[in-house]
Amino acid sequence: MQNYLAEVIGTMILIILGDGVVANVSLARSKGKNGGWIVVTTGWALGVAMAIYAVGRISGAHINPAVTLGLASVGSFPWAQVPGYIVAQLLGGFLGGLVVWLAYLPHWEQTDDRATKLGIFCTAPAIRKKGQNFLTELIGTFMLLFVLLAIGANAQEATSAGEIDLTVVFSGWLQPLLVGALVWALGLSLGGPTGYAINPARDLGPRLAHWILPIAGKGHSDWDYSWVPILGPIVGGILGAIAYTFIGF
């Protein structure tokens, strides 16, 4: 239960800082209005690093179902814990969205554009072609898992069975900052087409918050697109983990 609670808290921290920076640069009369893509990607990168520092020593700070499933698919995480981790991550994503809504409460009614409000909680494509959008998310999450495992391997922390001990790797020294830098690089390089969800909990949890919360002047929650940032990262994460393990660096 401690691990599950850590995943709730870690994912909540990620969303508070990640969705929070999007709200800061997007909502009317916010002091960060029009801060731009560099600010957004930097906020998400630091959000990832801070979340890992906060709970990495407890749960390994997956904070992402694609990471959990990717690691389980190559035998580096027990399948028995996968459902609990994913539920915890989705709950953390929802709670993070709730906190961002509260933090910016006066700004929702000051913002007219419904798409802007939805974009604070979840991703949307720049060009709506779901097949291509799926591929973009797959590629981004493939890179996430592949390089994530490389970072872990470079830390030279392994269990007696030869599996990467993420609890050690993600909790100390510069490893969380390196993972944050990876997410920053992905956002700068591959984030333009879809907003780089690369994390089903990052998208679905806050999307549920948008759907449920009484947000002033909100529109629909775009459930027609919601499968893309769920399935794309899952497939990409599993393939990325398998590819890195197969190469056997």
C-alpha positions as CSV (number, residue, x, y, z in Angstrom):
1,M,0.0,0.0,0.0
2,Q,2.9,2.4,0.7
3,N,4.1,1.9,-2.9
4,Y,0.6,2.6,-4.3
5,L,0.3,5.7,-2.1
6,A,3.6,6.9,-3.4
7,E,2.4,6.5,-7.0
8,V,-0.7,8.5,-6.2
9,I,1.4,11.3,-4.6
10,G,4.1,11.2,-7.3
11,T,1.7,11.4,-10.2
12,M,-0.3,14.2,-8.4
13,I,2.9,16.2,-8.1
14,L,3.7,15.7,-11.8
15,I,0.2,16.9,-12.8
16,I,0.2,19.9,-10.4
17,L,3.4,21.1,-11.8
18,G,2.8,20.0,-15.4
19,D,-0.8,21.0,-15.9
20,G,-0.1,24.0,-13.6
21,V,2.5,25.4,-16.1
22,V,0.0,25.0,-19.0
23,A,-2.6,26.9,-16.9
24,N,0.0,29.6,-16.2
25,V,0.8,30.3,-19.8
26,S,-2.8,29.8,-21.1
27,L,-5.4,31.2,-18.8
28,A,-6.5,34.8,-19.1
29,R,-4.9,37.3,-16.7
30,S,-2.4,34.8,-15.5
31,K,1.0,36.4,-14.9
32,G,2.6,33.7,-17.1
33,K,0.3,34.3,-20.0
34,N,1.9,33.6,-23.4
35,G,5.0,32.1,-21.8
36,G,5.4,29.8,-24.7
37,W,6.5,26.2,-25.4
38,I,9.9,26.5,-23.8
39,V,8.2,27.4,-20.5
40,V,5.7,24.5,-20.9
41,T,8.3,21.9,-21.6
42,T,10.5,23.1,-18.8
43,G,7.7,23.0,-16.3
44,W,6.8,19.4,-17.3
45,A,10.5,18.3,-17.2
46,L,10.9,19.8,-13.7
47,G,7.6,18.3,-12.6
48,V,8.9,14.8,-13.6
49,A,12.2,15.3,-11.7
50,M,10.5,16.6,-8.6
51,A,8.0,13.8,-8.6
52,I,10.8,11.3,-8.8
53,Y,12.8,12.9,-6.0
54,A,9.6,12.9,-3.9
55,V,8.7,9.2,-4.2
56,G,11.4,7.4,-6.1
57,R,12.9,5.7,-3.1
58,I,9.5,4.3,-2.2
59,S,7.9,3.1,-5.4
60,G,10.4,3.6,-8.1
61,A,8.4,6.6,-9.2
62,H,6.9,5.1,-12.4
63,I,4.2,7.8,-12.3
64,N,3.2,6.5,-15.8
65,P,1.3,3.3,-16.8
66,A,3.4,3.1,-19.9
67,V,6.5,2.8,-17.7
68,T,4.9,0.2,-15.4
69,L,3.7,-1.9,-18.4
70,G,7.0,-1.5,-20.2
71,L,9.0,-2.7,-17.2
72,A,6.7,-5.6,-16.5
73,S,6.8,-6.7,-20.2
74,V,10.6,-7.3,-19.8
75,G,10.5,-8.8,-16.4
76,S,11.8,-5.8,-14.4
77,F,8.5,-5.3,-12.5
78,P,6.0,-7.9,-11.1
79,W,2.8,-8.2,-13.0
80,A,0.9,-8.7,-9.8
81,Q,1.6,-5.0,-8.9
82,V,0.7,-3.6,-12.3
83,P,-3.1,-3.0,-11.7
84,G,-2.5,-1.3,-8.4
85,Y,0.2,1.0,-9.8
86,I,-2.0,2.0,-12.7
87,V,-5.1,2.7,-10.6
88,A,-2.8,4.8,-8.2
89,Q,-1.4,6.7,-11.2
90,L,-4.8,7.5,-12.6
91,L,-6.0,8.6,-9.2
92,G,-3.0,10.8,-8.8
93,G,-3.6,12.3,-12.2
94,F,-7.2,13.1,-11.3
95,L,-6.2,14.7,-8.0
96,G,-3.5,16.8,-9.7
97,G,-6.1,18.1,-12.1
98,L,-8.3,19.0,-9.2
99,V,-5.6,20.9,-7.4
100,V,-4.8,22.9,-10.6
101,W,-8.4,23.8,-11.0
102,L,-8.5,25.1,-7.4
103,A,-5.3,27.0,-7.8
104,Y,-6.5,28.9,-10.9
105,L,-10.2,29.1,-9.8
106,P,-10.8,32.8,-10.6
107,H,-9.2,32.5,-14.0
108,W,-11.6,29.9,-15.6
109,E,-14.5,32.4,-16.0
110,Q,-12.0,35.0,-17.3
111,T,-11.0,32.7,-20.2
112,D,-13.4,32.4,-23.1
113,D,-11.8,29.7,-25.2
114,R,-13.1,26.2,-24.3
115,A,-10.2,24.4,-26.1
116,T,-7.7,26.4,-24.0
117,K,-9.4,25.2,-20.8
118,L,-9.5,21.5,-22.0
119,G,-5.8,21.8,-23.1
120,I,-4.8,22.6,-19.5
121,F,-6.0,19.1,-18.4
122,C,-5.2,16.9,-21.3
123,T,-3.6,16.8,-24.8
124,A,-5.0,17.5,-28.2
125,P,-3.4,17.2,-31.6
126,A,-2.2,20.1,-33.7
127,I,-3.4,18.3,-36.8
128,R,-6.2,15.9,-36.0
129,K,-5.3,12.7,-37.8
130,K,-5.7,10.0,-35.2
131,G,-3.6,7.3,-36.9
132,Q,-0.7,9.7,-37.2
133,N,-1.3,11.1,-33.7
134,F,-1.1,7.5,-32.4
135,L,2.2,7.0,-34.2
136,T,3.6,10.2,-32.7
137,E,2.7,9.1,-29.2
138,L,4.1,5.7,-29.9
139,I,7.4,7.1,-31.0
140,G,7.7,9.5,-28.1
141,T,7.0,6.8,-25.5
142,F,9.3,4.3,-27.3
143,M,12.1,6.9,-26.8
144,L,11.1,7.5,-23.2
145,L,11.4,3.9,-22.2
146,F,14.4,3.1,-24.3
147,V,16.5,6.0,-22.9
148,L,15.0,5.6,-19.4
149,L,16.3,2.1,-19.2
150,A,19.7,3.3,-20.6
151,I,19.8,5.9,-17.8
152,G,19.1,3.2,-15.2
153,A,21.8,0.9,-16.7
154,N,24.4,3.7,-16.7
155,A,23.7,4.1,-13.0
156,Q,25.1,0.6,-12.6
157,E,22.5,-0.3,-9.9
158,A,21.2,-3.9,-10.4
159,T,19.5,-6.6,-8.3
160,S,21.0,-10.0,-7.9
161,A,18.8,-11.2,-10.7
162,G,20.3,-8.6,-13.0
163,E,17.1,-6.4,-13.1
164,I,17.4,-2.7,-12.9
165,D,16.6,-1.5,-9.4
166,L,14.6,1.6,-10.1
167,T,14.0,2.3,-6.4
168,V,17.7,3.0,-6.0
169,V,18.3,4.6,-9.4
170,F,15.4,7.1,-9.3
171,S,15.9,8.3,-5.7
172,G,19.4,9.5,-5.6
173,W,22.0,11.8,-7.1
174,L,21.3,13.1,-10.6
175,Q,19.1,10.4,-12.0
176,P,15.8,12.3,-11.5
177,L,17.2,15.3,-13.2
178,L,18.4,13.1,-16.1
179,V,14.9,11.7,-16.5
180,G,13.5,15.2,-16.4
181,A,16.0,16.2,-19.1
182,L,14.8,13.3,-21.2
183,V,11.2,14.5,-20.9
184,W,12.3,18.0,-21.7
185,A,14.1,16.8,-24.8
186,L,11.0,14.8,-25.9
187,G,8.8,17.8,-25.5
188,L,11.1,20.1,-27.4
189,S,11.7,17.6,-30.2
190,L,8.5,15.5,-30.5
191,G,5.9,17.5,-28.6
192,G,4.5,19.6,-31.4
193,P,2.2,17.2,-33.1
194,T,0.2,16.0,-30.1
195,G,1.4,17.8,-27.0
196,Y,3.4,14.7,-26.0
197,A,1.2,12.9,-23.5
198,I,3.6,9.9,-23.4
199,N,1.7,8.9,-20.2
200,P,-1.9,7.6,-20.1
201,A,-2.4,8.7,-16.5
202,R,-1.1,12.2,-17.3
203,D,-3.9,12.5,-19.9
204,L,-6.8,10.4,-18.7
205,G,-6.7,11.3,-15.0
206,P,-6.9,15.1,-15.6
207,R,-9.4,14.6,-18.5
208,L,-11.7,12.9,-16.0
209,A,-11.2,15.9,-13.7
210,H,-12.2,18.2,-16.6
211,W,-15.3,16.1,-17.3
212,I,-16.4,16.0,-13.6
213,L,-15.4,19.4,-12.2
214,P,-17.7,22.5,-12.5
215,I,-15.3,24.5,-14.7
216,A,-16.8,27.8,-15.8
217,G,-17.6,27.8,-19.5
218,K,-16.0,24.5,-20.3
219,G,-16.9,22.4,-23.3
220,H,-16.8,18.7,-24.0
221,S,-13.9,16.6,-22.8
222,D,-13.0,15.2,-26.3
223,W,-13.5,11.5,-25.4
224,D,-13.4,10.7,-29.1
225,Y,-9.6,11.5,-29.1
226,S,-8.9,10.1,-25.6
227,W,-7.8,6.6,-26.8
228,V,-4.8,8.1,-28.7
229,P,-2.9,9.3,-25.6
230,I,-3.8,6.0,-23.8
231,L,-2.9,3.3,-26.4
232,G,-0.1,5.2,-28.2
233,P,2.0,5.5,-25.0
234,I,1.2,1.9,-23.8
235,V,2.3,0.4,-27.2
236,G,5.3,2.6,-27.5
237,G,6.4,2.0,-23.9
238,I,6.2,-1.8,-24.2
239,L,8.1,-1.7,-27.6
240,G,10.7,0.6,-26.2
241,A,11.4,-1.6,-23.2
242,I,11.5,-4.7,-25.3
243,A,13.9,-3.1,-27.9
244,Y,16.3,-2.0,-25.2
245,T,16.3,-5.4,-23.5
246,F,16.6,-7.2,-26.9
247,I,19.7,-5.1,-27.9
248,G,21.2,-6.1,-24.5
249,F,23.6,-3.1,-23.9
